[in-house]
């Protein structure tokens, strides 16, 4: 065995290729679940095959299911082949990746299982050179988060194995709490065991290329920042639409609802990126400081404002993509008298110098006509009509649209004169699409975020204060709706753009939802 | 994702005139936009000017097809400069065309433009006067030297003056190795002014990454300081022999420069024997053996690198790509551990893939400059 003195690797320096993390092992709790098979393992396999993971990278699956290591490897191999949208995969890669997959059966509350895990991690350090670096991923139902965290702490697995030389990190899947008090409690449990800088709260929306590009767009282009304020922007809309219903997640959705599932995390995160002040540097602390500052500036809705500033809806029977779909209340494991919201539209104001009086309209829903996420920034109309014979209605205000999914890109609408002797003005669109402009599909959000975490870059992960601030904003709304029961719940036909009340919410201000 | 590439409006060669070329390009865009067969609007996109130097009609034709692929990821104005200095009749003519990528339904069609200039005889001396006004203002200029040895004639000076990046391919250089020395000298001369990229160096970047990854673990890292032998093996009868030979030299130059080895001497008893280079490291002497291996149906994809650390705790690290040309199997054998292997994808990258990456990066690579400098010393010995 060679000396284990820490030395930098001179061969690493200056290689102009994907960032490769330190050697490490990743432990997935909830390894028999859908997330592991659909997203995590395919993303890790892709990264490994493309040489973006370190040599000796190992995955340990932990789940309550009784499985053997060979059967777990086979299952993961099948998941890779099934879910990775790539041409026929060479079995050699799958087999090679499988060599680094291990399994520990764990009901998450048995201390012996954590000892077994520790022994295995130590063995991997010796045999596969994982260097004491560990990444824990909580992909279990949220009720297991505190249990696992406490046991990791008790087994001595939360602290870096070699202080100053190795790292230990933990990724926690959403939902992070179901309200403010449970989020605070979970933060307390987690930070009793792990330091905040070890904790990576994942929101896969933040791993999307366009979301990152939003920061580049704002801060790498000098022409936009001067206009990014109340003086030039009329209002902002954030739309996150899904055509799917609750599928087989009825019991989860009954507990969660749309606001917990989408608004509290994805939509408010997007909002914070759109509206935050420029960070001093592009690092985790600066970016997350600014996001938290912005969330803190959002004016909370007072109880008497909630009915005026929010709309909640639930889908009724309808047609989506040419297929007849049932009402939410007729979905499996959903109460026939459920008042859970599957749609929400909200209006927020941000109380700071940049955004005073600029409304931010947020809407999200299930069983809408299509799956699309978009941020629309509508600029103010021109102050004075210069062209005779052209009504102000003919001059559409400029609109900057950030498409988050499915076609990631940015477009700008501006006015141009139609060719001809008369002065006719029409809006035209200037598009930038990732797939078209760079010809290569962007990496998936999980690939980006897993790699970032292994590299110790927390910029695209949520910090505890941001999580709590988001809950502070939505908690009163949820409480009010709970009190109201069925009163005020608007129904919309599946396949429509939501309830008419949502249109009324924005039309009341003389505006309209942007057609996404 | 864009679909097939559709060349449009291939113009007729005519005497090169900048104003006419620009006006012809405008007409081309108008025609594309008005094409009744086109269901979608046409978007013109440009991120750089790509000047391409070729030496024959065949090369220009070949490069036109490559440019069509390049513009998928790097929308640009491409200017193909075809020089025939030996031609007896002097003259310069040019024509324009565009590369459009057929979009999926509902998406916009993105097109890039290409101008081809053919200069015969002494007309080549006026090349810069046509090329420079055609460069898109405000965007970087890349010169892709897609010919043999990199030896720009004096009348290229004006073009080089405004060029930010030069792209060469040592796989296309003559086998003597002398031109690698010339290239090293050129790099020194233009250091800091023009960034040089070698596509052949980019081909070995994934190999360098794989080698580096083997020594990331703190308990593997000390073996780097005790390396005593490096073996680089490739196919003897390969059609890509020149490519692989230069790659072997560059890999050696990279290891030596990164690990602080001083070149001592080279040795080759006869043509049938492997070439051996000796370096001095802090731990002693390092022997680098370049071995040509006989492989049935050699096609230039087999490549093996083996690093050995001798002494009390001997270790071996190997990286091998077999005849399938897609998978590299790595194996680390160190004392106290079971041998650890893995398979990763490392296909022979095609020219367009590498070029696209380089056009996106567009940064100076000091590592290459240092490796090339070691190679120049190795060749001179």
Boltz contact constraints between the chains, C-beta under 6 A:
constraints:
  - contact:
      token1: [A, 1]
      token2: [B, 336]
      max_distance: 6.0
  - contact:
      token1: [A, 2]
      token2: [B, 219]
      max_distance: 6.0
  - contact:
      token1: [A, 2]
      token2: [B, 222]
      max_distance: 6.0
  - contact:
      token1: [A, 2]
      token2: [B, 313]
      max_distance: 6.0
  - contact:
      token1: [A, 3]
      token2: [B, 222]
      max_distance: 6.0
  - contact:
      token1: [A, 4]
      token2: [B, 218]
      max_distance: 6.0
  - contact:
      token1: [A, 4]
      token2: [B, 219]
      max_distance: 6.0
  - contact:
      token1: [A, 6]
      token2: [B, 218]
      max_distance: 6.0
  - contact:
      token1: [A, 7]
      token2: [B, 221]
      max_distance: 6.0
  - contact:
      token1: [A, 9]
      token2: [B, 215]
      max_distance: 6.0
  - contact:
      token1: [A, 9]
      token2: [B, 216]
      max_distance: 6.0
  - contact:
      token1: [A, 9]
      token2: [B, 221]
      max_distance: 6.0
  - contact:
      token1: [A, 10]
      token2: [B, 258]
      max_distance: 6.0
  - contact:
      token1: [A, 11]
      token2: [B, 212]
      max_distance: 6.0
  - contact:
      token1: [A, 11]
      token2: [B, 258]
      max_distance: 6.0
  - contact:
      token1: [A, 12]
      token2: [B, 212]
      max_distance: 6.0
  - contact:
      token1: [A, 14]
      token2: [B, 367]
      max_distance: 6.0
  - contact:
      token1: [A, 15]
      token2: [B, 208]
      max_distance: 6.0
  - contact:
      token1: [A, 15]
      token2: [B, 209]
      max_distance: 6.0
  - contact:
      token1: [A, 16]
      token2: [B, 361]
      max_distance: 6.0
  - contact:
      token1: [A, 17]
      token2: [B, 205]
      max_distance: 6.0
  - contact:
      token1: [A, 17]
      token2: [B, 209]
      max_distance: 6.0
  - contact:
      token1: [A, 23]
      token2: [B, 216]
      max_distance: 6.0
  - contact:
      token1: [A, 23]
      token2: [B, 217]
      max_distance: 6.0
  - contact:
      token1: [A, 49]
      token2: [B, 345]
      max_distance: 6.0
  - contact:
      token1: [A, 51]
      token2: [B, 209]
      max_distance: 6.0
  - contact:
      token1: [A, 51]
      token2: [B, 344]
      max_distance: 6.0
  - contact:
      token1: [A, 54]
      token2: [B, 213]
      max_distance: 6.0
  - contact:
      token1: [A, 54]
      token2: [B, 216]
      max_distance: 6.0
  - contact:
      token1: [A, 55]
      token2: [B, 213]
      max_distance: 6.0
  - contact:
      token1: [A, 55]
      token2: [B, 214]
      max_distance: 6.0
  - contact:
      token1: [A, 92]
      token2: [B, 327]
      max_distance: 6.0
  - contact:
      token1: [A, 92]
      token2: [B, 343]
      max_distance: 6.0
  - contact:
      token1: [A, 93]
      token2: [B, 343]
      max_distance: 6.0
  - contact:
      token1: [A, 96]
      token2: [B, 342]
      max_distance: 6.0
  - contact:
      token1: [A, 96]
      token2: [B, 343]
      max_distance: 6.0
  - contact:
      token1: [A, 127]
      token2: [B, 337]
      max_distance: 6.0
  - contact:
      token1: [A, 127]
      token2: [B, 338]
      max_distance: 6.0
  - contact:
      token1: [A, 128]
      token2: [B, 340]
      max_distance: 6.0
  - contact:
      token1: [A, 129]
      token2: [B, 217]
      max_distance: 6.0
  - contact:
      token1: [A, 129]
      token2: [B, 220]
      max_distance: 6.0
  - contact:
      token1: [A, 131]
      token2: [B, 217]
      max_distance: 6.0
  - contact:
      token1: [A, 131]
      token2: [B, 218]
      max_distance: 6.0
  - contact:
      token1: [A, 431]
      token2: [B, 108]
      max_distance: 6.0
  - contact:
      token1: [A, 435]
      token2: [B, 1]
      max_distance: 6.0
  - contact:
      token1: [A, 436]
      token2: [B, 2]
      max_distance: 6.0
  - contact:
      token1: [A, 436]
      token2: [B, 110]
      max_distance: 6.0
  - contact:
      token1: [A, 438]
      token2: [B, 73]
      max_distance: 6.0
  - contact:
      token1: [A, 439]
      token2: [B, 72]
      max_distance: 6.0
  - contact:
      token1: [A, 439]
      token2: [B, 73]
      max_distance: 6.0
